[in-house]
């Protein structure tokens, strides 16, 4: 049991380390080149850092819970952006997505 916990902690440390390295590179590149002058101001948007962290945790960590929670949090915080991108389709997509996610969670909990 302790070996599994050590691997779990090691995955978390690795994902956190990669996240900090990516953020360091992004800040360094922004200071050297400035993403806003290249028309990429969204790269350094503080909301997107949550998305970057979620993607890194999903890619590196075996337990995907933290990555999925961070993606869900990013979706909630950026709901206006998502509905604007989806347009009129968003009126139907949100209820369908909520139903699907609820059904999947219910199915997983009863297994």
N, C-alpha and C positions, 0 to 999 in steps of 0.2 A: 504494500500500500504506500509506503514512504517513497519508493522509487517512482511510482506513478505521480505522486504529488510533486516530487522534484522535477520530473519532466514537464508537468503542468506549469510550475513556476518558471522553468527555463524558457518555455514557449512565451510566457507573458513578458519576461525580461527581454527576450529577443525581439518581440514585436514592439515593445516600448523603445528599445534601442534603435531599431530601424526607423520608427516614427520620428524620434529626435534627430537622427541623421538626415532624414528627408527634409524636416523642417529647417535644419541648419543649412542644407544646400539651397533650399528655396529662398531663405533670407539672404544668403550670400549672393546668389544669382541676382536677386532683386536689388541689392545694393550696388552690384557691379554693372548690371545691364538695365535694370528697372523695367519690370514687366509692363507697367502702364504705358511706357513709351512705345512698346511693341504691340500695343492694343490687347494685352493679356492681363488687364487689371484684375480680372476675376480669379486669377491664380492665387493671389495673396489676400483674397477675401476671407475674413475670419470664419465665416460659416463653412467654407470649403475645407478648412483645416480639420473639422470634425469628419467630413467625408473622407479625406485622405487617411485619417487615423483608422476609420472603419474599414477601408479597403486594405490597409496594411495588416490590421488584426485578422481580417478574414483570410488573407493570403498566407499568413505565417502561423497563426495560432491554430492548434488542432481543435480546441473547443471554440466553436463559432459564435457562442452566445454574446460575448462582448461586442464583436463586430456587427452582429445583427441588431443589437440594442442601439449601437451608435448610428447605424444606417437608419433605423426607425426614428431616432431622435433628430437626425438631419432632415428626414422627410417631413417631420412635424414642424420643425423650425422653418423650413423652406416650402411650406405648403402653397403659399402665394405664387412662388416661382413655378412650381410644378403645375398648378392649375392654369397659369398663364401660358405655359408651354403646350399644354394639352388642349387648351381652348374649350370648345363645347363638349368634347369627348369626356372631360373631367367630371361632368355632371353624372355620368353613368359609371365611370371608372372607379371612383372612390367607393360607392356602395358595393360594387362588385368585388373590389379588392378587399374591403372589410369583411364581406361574407366569406370570401375564399380563405383569408388568413384565419378567421375565426373557425371555419370548418377544419382547416389543417391542424390548428392548435388543439381542437377538440379531439380529432382523430389521433393525434400523437399522444394526448393525455390518457386516452382509453386503451392504448396498446399495452 
